[in-house]
């Protein structure tokens, strides 16, 4: 009998389902299946692959409510958010279909314009893109179907097959969508889902010569270690890693807007995002007023059952995550920090942690490490230069935001902040699916968007012809 892995429902702590704990041989068989499917997928004309992607989007929308409820149950994100995630997921498949003609459009190069090598007046060149092969995709627990879509839709569009490794916390929705991809008409083996020991599967992706590219979303520590070994084996990598996104609030900011952005940015899905607002840096002139308004805003959030239509903050993904949040807060307090606000009550059942706002010295873990939960440190600064210095005082550089009414001032600060995206007067919790997404420093390698990912998942070939 095959071993099974339990998937827990964060809101109750009870087992929701089981998935296979696959052996190394089963994972290798899955890679073989994806590799053997490459000729069948690549024999499908590009325009037909685009039609199949549109069909996938249609099938996802047809099961929106069912998929949203399943997603809420397996990751604990409120239902009003998971419905939007399922719609966004469908849209990513459509974007891949729409971008395909543009990405495949190559170049005709009249070599007679170049004097070297001799004889170019009799040569022409064509530059084209071809599929890279089997893509090993590793997705996180916090936004399973849309992260999956950002990896799978571009891969299938380009004619690559995919081995998909979902998080052990959230394999169910992705598994259902993988079935819809085959139902839409993609050949068997175009996408194969593997579940089991993460280290073993990651090692197989790195070492198996049939895997050409690894795309990973998750922690910086795991991703960079995986990437370093993959590159040594000649594989392409796309790494979307951690973040400790800073929000800078200047003294001329619209404070109501800033408070709303900080509330959403930190406490949406209990703060379990790489691009959540994890640090707030406020000019001293407005610090006290901002903190007062932020406290009032966070106190209005409703904590509870994620299947309830009016819940704002649901559970964390696991009991370990709850204990990690407690250790962050205790560390801050032990270093002389103080709690500004902490929600008074959360459900006893499930993996809940109360939304917390605190002050802490800069050597506290909440300022140094990535905090994946509803704990928000705030700091007071005297100048714009100090604000930028504090924002950059991290090994991450994913997103950041600046709140001010002065665009020139905001632009100057944005140019100095080491982050992949800087939002002016908006939350860091935004992501535009066809703009480059990724970060500086340990926040990633490469950029992920529908178009950028399609280009990363293809090889450039030059074909020359002598007349």
N, C-alpha and C positions, 0 to 999 in steps of 0.2 A: 504493500500500500504506500502511495506517495506521501511524503511528509507535507504538512500544511503549515501556513503562517497565519495567525489570527490578525484580522483588521478590526481595530477597536473604534467604537463611536465615542468621540471626545465628550459629547454632552452627557453621556451616561456612564462611560467607563466600561461598558459591556461589549462583548464580541459582536460585531456586525456581520462578518463573513470570514471565509478562509480563502487563501490563494495558495497555489503550489509553491513549495520550497524546492526549486529545481536543482538538479545536480549539475556538475560541470559538463557531463556528457549531454544532458538535455539542452543546456545553453549552447554548446557547440553545434548540436543538431539544428537549433533555431538559427544560428548564424549561417549554417549550410543552406537552410531553407531560403533565407533572404538572398544569399549569394546566387543560388540556382534560379531565383525568380527574376534576376536582373535582365536577362534577354527578353523575357515575356513582357516586362514592364516597358523596356526601352523600345520594343517593337510597336508600341502604341504611339501614334502620332501626337505631337505636342498639343495640338488643338483638342484632341480627344482626351488627353490627360487633364486639360483645363476643364472640359465638360464634366469629367468624373469628380474633380474637386468641387465644382458647383453642386453636383449631386450630393456629395458628402455634407456640404453646408445645409442643403435642403433636408436631408435625413436627420441631422442634428436638431434643426429647428422643429421638426416634426415630433421630437421626443424631449422638447425643452423642459417641460415641467418634471417629467420623470428623472431626467439627468440632473436637474437642479436639486431635487430633493435627495437623490443619491449622493451628490457632491456635498450637500449640507451635512448629511449624516456621517460621511467619512472624514471630513476635515473640520466640521464645526463652524463653518462660516455661515452667517445669517442668510436665510433663504432669499431675502430681497436682493442680496448681492450675488448669490449663485445664479439666479436667473439671468442677470446681466452678463455673468461670465460665460454662460452657455451661448448667449447671443454673440458675444465677442468672439468666442471660439469659432462659430460658424462663419463669422465675417473674415477671420484670418484665412480660412480655406478659400474663400472668394477672392481675397486679395492676392493669394498665390496664383490663382487662375488668371487674374487680370494682369499681373506683372510678367507672366511667362513670356509673352511675345517680345517684351522690351528687353528682358534679360538675355534671351536667345539671339537677339539681333546683334550680329557681329560687325566686322569691319572688312572692307575691301581696300587694300593698300596698294597704290601704284608705285612700285619700287623704283621706277625711273626717276623719281624725285630725289633719290639718294645715290651718291656717286660711289659708294662702297657697299659690297664688293663689286668689282668690275663686271660689267654685263647686265646691270640692273635694268637697262632699257628694254631688255627682253624678258623681264620677270614681273609677275604679279604675286600678291600674297593675300590670303584670307585668314582672318582671326575669328575663331569660333569657340563656343563653350560646349563641353561635353559632360555627362554625369560622372561623378567621382566614384560611385559604387555603393557599397553597403555603409550606411550611417548608423553608428551606435549612439542612441539618444538616451540621456539620463535626466529625469525630471524630478522636481521637488514636490513636497507635500502641499505647499501653500497655494499654488494655483495650477492644479494638475492639467485640466483640459486645454487651457490657453497656452501654457508652457509647452505642452505636447504639440499643439497646433503650430507654434512657432518653429518647431523642429521638423515635424512630419510633413506639413503642407509644402514647405519649400523643397524638401527632399523628394517627395513624390512628383511634384511639378517638374523637377529637373530630370526625372527618370532614375532616381536612386531608391533603393529599398531601405527599410528601417528596422533595426532591432531596438525595441523600446523597453527601457528599464524604469518603471515608475517607482516612486517612493514606497517603502513597505507600509507607510501610514495611509497611502491614498492610491491604491492600484485599481479601484473598482470602476470609477467613471472613465478612466483612460481605457480600460479593457473593453467597456461597452462601445466607446467611440472607435476603437480599433476594429470591432466587428462591423460597425457601420461603414468603415472605409472599404472593407471587402464586399459588403452588401451593395455599395455604390457601383461596383464593377471593376475595382482594381484587382489584379491577379493575386491568387493565393501566394503568400510569401512576401507581398509588397510591404506589409508590416507584420512583425512578429513580436509578441509581448513576452518578456521573460521576468520572472519574479524569483526571489530567493536572496541568498547572501550577497550584500552589496559589494563587498570587497572582492569576492570571487568573480562576480559578473564584470566588475570594472577591470579586473586583471585580464579576463578573457577578451574584453574589448581592446585592451592595450596590446595583447600578445597575439591575437588571432590575425593572420595576414589578410584574411578576407574582409576585415573591417577597415575601411579607408579613412573615415573621419569620425571623431567623437565630439558630440555636442552635449555639454553638461551645464545644468543650472543647480547651484547649491552652495555649500560653504567654500570659502577661499582656501582653507587648509586642504580639504579633500580635492578640490578642483585643480589647484596648482600642482599637487603631487601627481595627480592623474595625468595632467597635461605634460609634465616634464618627462614622464615615462613614455607617453604616446609619441611625443616629438622625436625621442631617441629611436623609435621604431618607424619613423618616417610618415607618421599619420598627421593629417590636418586636425586642428582642434578649434572649437568655439567654446569659450568659457564665460558664462554669465554668473558672477560670484557675489560675494557679500557686499554690504554697505553699512555705513554709519552716517546717514544723510543729515546734514546740518541745515537748520533754518535760521537765517539772520533777520532780525527785526530792527529796523532803524527807527529813530525817534519821530520821523514824519510818516510812518506807515499807517495805513488804515487798520487799526487794531482789531476791529470786528472781523475783518476779512482774514487777518493773520491768525486770530484765535480759531476761526472755523477751519482754516487750512491745517493748523497744528493738531486740532482735535481729530480730524479725518486722517491726517498724515500719520499720527501715532497710533490711534486706537481702532481704526478700521481693521477688521479681522484680528482684533486683539494684538495688533502690532506685528503680525507675523509675515512681514514682507522684507525683501532685500532693500527696496526703495521706500520703506517707511521713514517718517521723520523721527530720527533717533536722538537728535540733540537740538536744543533750541537756545540761540544766542541772542540776547536782547540788549539794546542800548540802555544805559542806566537811567536816562531821562524818562523812559516809559516802562521800565521793568516792573515796578509795583502794580501799575494799572493793568499791564498785560497779564501778569500772573493772576491777578484777581479775576479778570474776565475768563481766562483759561480754566481756572478752577470751577467757576460757575458753569462753563460749557461742559466740562467733563462730568460734573456732578449730574447733569441732565441725561447722560447716556443710560439707556436701559440695558442691563446685563441679564442674560437668561438663555432660554431655550432657543437655539438658532433656527428651529423650524417655525418659531413664532414670527408673525409678520412685522411686529413692532420692536424686535430685538435689535440693538445696535452693536453690542459686544457679546460674543459667544465665548466658548472655551478655548484653551490652548490645545495643541495637538496631542499632548501626552502628559502623564504624571511627571516625567523627568523635566519637561519644559516648565511646569509649575515650580518645581524645586529649584531650577536654574534662576527663575525670576526672583525667588526669595533670597537666593545667594547674592544676586546683584544688589538688592536693596540692603541686605545686612552688611555687605562690604562697604557700601556708601556710608551707612550709619557709623560703622566702626572707624571710618576715616574722618569723622566730624561732620558728615552731611546731615540733612534733616528732611523729613517728609513734609511736603507742602500740602498734599492732598492724597488721600487713599480712600477708595470707595469702601463704604461701611459693610456691605454684605454682598456675597456672591453665592450661587447655588452650592449646596453641600455635595451634591452628586455630580460627578464629571470632573473635568480638568480645568477649573476656572481659577483665574488670578485677578484680584481687584485692580482696576486702572489706578496708577500711582504717578504722582508728580513729585520730584524731589530736587533739592540742591545738593551738590556733592563737589568735592575738590577734583581737580583735573586728573589726579592720579587714580581716582576710583575707577573700577571696572566699567561702570556705565558710560564713561567717557572714552575708554581705551578699547573695549571690545564691542562686537556687534551684539546688540540687545534685541532678541527676537521675541518680543512680548510687550505687554502694555505698561512699560515703565519708561517715564520720560524725564531726563535731567534738563534743567534750565540753568542758564548762567547769565550774569550781568557783566557787560563790558563798557569801557569808557570811550572807545573810538572805533571807527571803521577798520583801521589797521588791526586792532586787537581782535575784532570780530572775524576777519579773514584768517588771522593767525590761528585762532581757536578752531575755526572750521576745517583748516588744513592739518590740524594736529591729530592725524589718524592715518592708519595704513590703508584705508579705503578711499575710494573716490568715485562713487556711483552717481548719485544725484545731490543737488543742494537747491535751496531757494533763498531769495532775497526779497524782503518787503519794504518798499519805499515808494513815494510818489514821484521821485526824481529819477527819470530813466537814465540820464547820463551817469548818475552816481551808481545806480544798479548795474549798468553795463560795465563800469570800471571794476566793481567788485566781482561781477560774474567772470570777468576776464582773468581775475587773479585766483579764483577758487578752483582747486584741482578736482574737478568732477566731470563726468561724461555729459551730464545735462544739468543746466542751472535754470530754474524757473524763477521768473520775476513776478511777484504777487500771486503765487499759486502754490499748491501743495506739491511735495515731492512724490506723492502717490500716483502721479500720472505716468502713463506710458502710451506713446503713439506707435501703433503697430507697424507703420511703414517709415518710421524715422529710426536712425541708428540708436540702439540701446546697449549700454555697456559702460565701463568705467575706467578711470585712471588707477594706477598702482595695483593693489591686490583685488580690485573689484572686477577684473575680467581680462580676457584675451580676445581681441576682435570685437565686433559689434553684431548685434542681433536685430534684424528687422526682416520683414518678408523679403524685400529685394536684396538686402545685404546678405542674408542667409542663403538665398538662392545662388548668389555669386560665389560665396564661400564653398558651397556644396557642388561646385563644378570645377573642372579643369579647363584651363585655357590652352587651346591648340592653335599653332600657326601652320598653315598649309601653303607652300609656295609652288608656283608653276612657271616653268621656263617656256616661253612661246617658241 
